[in-house]
Amino acid sequence: MAVVSGGTTLIDNGALDAGVSTGSLILLSTQTASASATIDFTSGIDSTYDSYVFKFINCHPATNDVNFQFNLSTDGGSNYNVTKTTTRFTALHSEADSPHASLQYESTRDLSQSTADKILLNGVGNGSDESCSGELILYNPSSTTFVKHFMARAVENRSDDTAEDAYGAGYANTTSAINGVRFKFGSGNIDDGIIKMYGVA
């Protein structure tokens, strides 16, 4: 055996010790929307992994010009009302090249000690070619010592024919374990789309 930079252990053939994290994504669950009010993940979020990644793919709203958002639960999905403090900024560019061509911090889309849903994208269109995609990373949700950090990056084609690249981050201000995550549109159903949950090994 040998130890390399950072204390990583190699076994004799040069491979990583089995106990060393590789950063691999382990698919835990896949849910497909079909006129669904919400998509909830209420199992598999535990101390097995230090972080979880949720990838949402072509989520299409039934209602035009609505926000795509998420919230968290500490009671297995009975309530989605965890207190959060968040921040958000976006880059915008319209098909017409104006008026939207900007990089901006969106103070109206952030939260300050609020239990409201956290907006990932705003104004998602319901046209036949419109949807939103992206990912949310939730760090150490089972900790009972620290608050729970999260980061998101997502993209959409908005109802006003604008491409939006959105960055969001923040923390759930609770030392209770997070064991549920809900995705939804601000109004109407998720007409179509896939959301996958991964553990980071």
C-alpha positions as CSV (number, residue, x, y, z in Angstrom):
1,M,0.0,0.0,0.0
2,A,1.0,3.6,-0.5
3,V,-0.3,6.9,0.6
4,V,-0.4,9.8,-1.9
5,S,-1.2,13.5,-1.6
6,G,-4.1,14.2,0.8
7,G,-3.8,10.9,2.6
8,T,-5.5,8.9,-0.2
9,T,-4.6,5.2,0.1
10,L,-3.7,3.1,-2.9
11,I,-3.6,-0.7,-2.8
12,D,-0.6,-2.6,-4.3
13,N,-1.9,-2.6,-7.9
14,G,-2.3,1.2,-7.8
15,A,-6.1,1.2,-7.5
16,L,-8.0,3.3,-5.0
17,D,-8.9,1.7,-1.7
18,A,-12.5,0.6,-1.8
19,G,-13.3,2.9,1.1
20,V,-12.3,6.1,-0.8
21,S,-15.0,8.3,-2.3
22,T,-14.7,8.6,-6.1
23,G,-17.4,11.2,-6.7
24,S,-19.4,8.8,-8.8
25,L,-23.2,9.5,-9.2
26,I,-25.3,6.5,-8.1
27,L,-28.8,6.6,-9.5
28,L,-31.3,6.1,-6.7
29,S,-34.6,7.0,-8.2
30,T,-36.3,8.2,-11.4
31,Q,-39.7,9.8,-11.5
32,T,-41.6,10.7,-14.7
33,A,-44.3,13.4,-14.6
34,S,-47.6,13.0,-16.3
35,A,-50.0,15.8,-15.4
36,S,-48.5,15.6,-11.9
37,A,-49.1,18.3,-9.3
38,T,-45.7,17.6,-7.7
39,I,-42.8,15.2,-7.8
40,D,-41.7,14.2,-4.4
41,F,-38.7,12.3,-3.2
42,T,-39.4,10.9,0.3
43,S,-37.2,7.8,0.4
44,G,-33.5,7.2,0.0
45,I,-32.4,10.6,1.4
46,D,-30.4,9.5,4.4
47,S,-26.8,9.3,5.8
48,T,-25.7,6.8,3.1
49,Y,-24.3,9.7,1.0
50,D,-22.9,13.1,1.9
51,S,-24.6,14.8,-1.0
52,Y,-27.5,14.2,-3.4
53,V,-28.0,15.5,-6.9
54,F,-31.4,16.0,-8.5
55,K,-31.4,16.3,-12.3
56,F,-34.6,17.6,-13.9
57,I,-34.9,17.1,-17.6
58,N,-37.4,18.8,-19.9
59,C,-40.0,19.7,-17.2
60,H,-42.9,21.1,-19.1
61,P,-45.7,23.0,-17.4
62,A,-49.4,22.7,-18.2
63,T,-49.8,26.4,-17.4
64,N,-48.0,29.2,-19.2
65,D,-45.5,31.6,-17.6
66,V,-45.0,29.8,-14.3
67,N,-42.1,29.3,-11.8
68,F,-40.4,26.0,-11.3
69,Q,-39.5,25.6,-7.7
70,F,-38.7,23.2,-4.8
71,N,-39.0,22.9,-1.1
72,L,-37.7,20.6,1.6
73,S,-39.2,18.4,4.4
74,T,-37.9,17.2,7.8
75,D,-40.9,14.9,8.4
76,G,-40.8,12.5,5.5
77,G,-43.0,14.7,3.2
78,S,-45.9,15.5,5.6
79,N,-44.9,19.2,5.3
80,Y,-42.6,21.1,2.9
81,N,-41.9,24.2,4.9
82,V,-38.3,24.3,5.9
83,T,-36.9,27.8,6.7
84,K,-34.5,28.9,4.0
85,T,-32.2,31.8,3.2
86,T,-31.2,32.0,-0.5
87,T,-29.7,34.0,-3.3
88,R,-30.2,34.0,-7.1
89,F,-28.7,35.5,-10.3
90,T,-29.5,35.0,-13.9
91,A,-28.2,35.6,-17.4
92,L,-30.9,36.3,-20.1
93,H,-31.0,36.6,-23.8
94,S,-34.1,36.8,-26.0
95,E,-34.6,35.3,-29.5
96,A,-35.1,38.9,-30.8
97,D,-31.8,40.0,-29.2
98,S,-33.7,42.6,-27.2
99,P,-34.9,43.8,-24.8
100,H,-33.5,40.9,-22.7
101,A,-29.7,40.6,-22.8
102,S,-28.5,40.9,-19.3
103,L,-26.8,39.5,-16.2
104,Q,-28.6,40.3,-13.0
105,Y,-29.0,39.6,-9.3
106,E,-32.7,39.0,-8.7
107,S,-33.5,40.2,-5.2
108,T,-37.2,39.6,-5.7
109,R,-36.5,35.9,-6.2
110,D,-34.4,35.2,-3.1
111,L,-35.6,34.3,0.3
112,S,-34.7,35.5,3.8
113,Q,-35.7,33.2,6.6
114,S,-38.7,32.0,4.6
115,T,-40.6,28.7,4.4
116,A,-41.8,29.5,0.9
117,D,-40.8,27.4,-2.1
118,K,-37.4,28.3,-3.6
119,I,-37.7,29.4,-7.2
120,L,-35.3,27.7,-9.6
121,L,-36.7,29.3,-12.8
122,N,-39.3,31.9,-13.4
123,G,-41.7,32.3,-16.3
124,V,-41.4,28.9,-17.9
125,G,-43.4,28.6,-21.0
126,N,-45.9,25.9,-21.9
127,G,-45.5,25.9,-25.6
128,S,-45.0,22.6,-27.3
129,D,-41.2,23.3,-27.6
130,E,-40.8,24.9,-24.2
131,S,-39.4,23.3,-21.0
132,C,-36.8,23.6,-18.3
133,S,-33.8,21.5,-17.3
134,G,-31.1,21.6,-14.7
135,E,-29.8,20.2,-11.4
136,L,-30.0,20.8,-7.7
137,I,-27.3,19.6,-5.3
138,L,-28.2,19.1,-1.6
139,Y,-25.3,18.7,0.8
140,N,-25.2,16.5,3.9
141,P,-29.0,16.4,4.4
142,S,-28.8,14.0,7.3
143,S,-26.6,16.2,9.5
144,T,-28.1,17.0,12.9
145,T,-25.3,19.5,13.6
146,F,-25.2,21.9,10.6
147,V,-27.6,23.8,8.4
148,K,-28.1,22.2,4.9
149,H,-26.5,23.9,2.0
150,F,-27.8,23.6,-1.6
151,M,-26.9,24.9,-5.0
152,A,-28.8,24.9,-8.3
153,R,-28.2,25.7,-11.9
154,A,-30.9,25.6,-14.5
155,V,-31.9,26.7,-18.0
156,E,-35.2,27.3,-19.7
157,N,-36.9,28.9,-22.7
158,R,-39.3,31.3,-21.1
159,S,-42.8,32.2,-22.2
160,D,-41.4,35.5,-23.7
161,D,-39.0,33.5,-25.9
162,T,-36.0,34.2,-23.7
163,A,-33.2,31.9,-22.7
164,E,-32.5,32.0,-19.0
165,D,-29.5,30.6,-17.3
166,A,-30.2,30.7,-13.6
167,Y,-28.0,30.1,-10.6
168,G,-29.4,29.7,-7.1
169,A,-27.9,28.8,-3.7
170,G,-28.6,29.0,-0.1
171,Y,-29.2,27.0,3.1
172,A,-32.1,25.3,4.9
173,N,-31.8,26.9,8.3
174,T,-32.4,23.7,10.3
175,T,-30.3,21.2,12.2
176,S,-33.0,18.5,11.7
177,A,-32.3,16.0,9.0
178,I,-33.8,16.7,5.6
179,N,-35.6,13.6,4.3
180,G,-37.9,14.9,1.6
181,V,-37.6,17.1,-1.5
182,R,-40.6,18.4,-3.6
183,F,-40.5,19.9,-7.1
184,K,-43.5,21.7,-8.6
185,F,-44.6,24.6,-10.8
186,G,-46.0,27.6,-9.1
187,S,-49.4,27.0,-10.7
188,G,-50.8,24.0,-12.6
189,N,-49.4,20.6,-13.1
190,I,-46.0,19.3,-14.4
191,D,-47.3,18.1,-17.7
192,D,-44.2,16.2,-18.7
193,G,-40.6,15.7,-17.5
194,I,-38.2,13.5,-15.7
195,I,-36.4,14.0,-12.4
196,K,-33.6,11.7,-11.3
197,M,-32.1,11.5,-7.8
198,Y,-28.4,10.5,-7.4
199,G,-26.2,9.8,-4.4
200,V,-22.6,11.0,-4.7
201,A,-20.3,8.1,-3.8
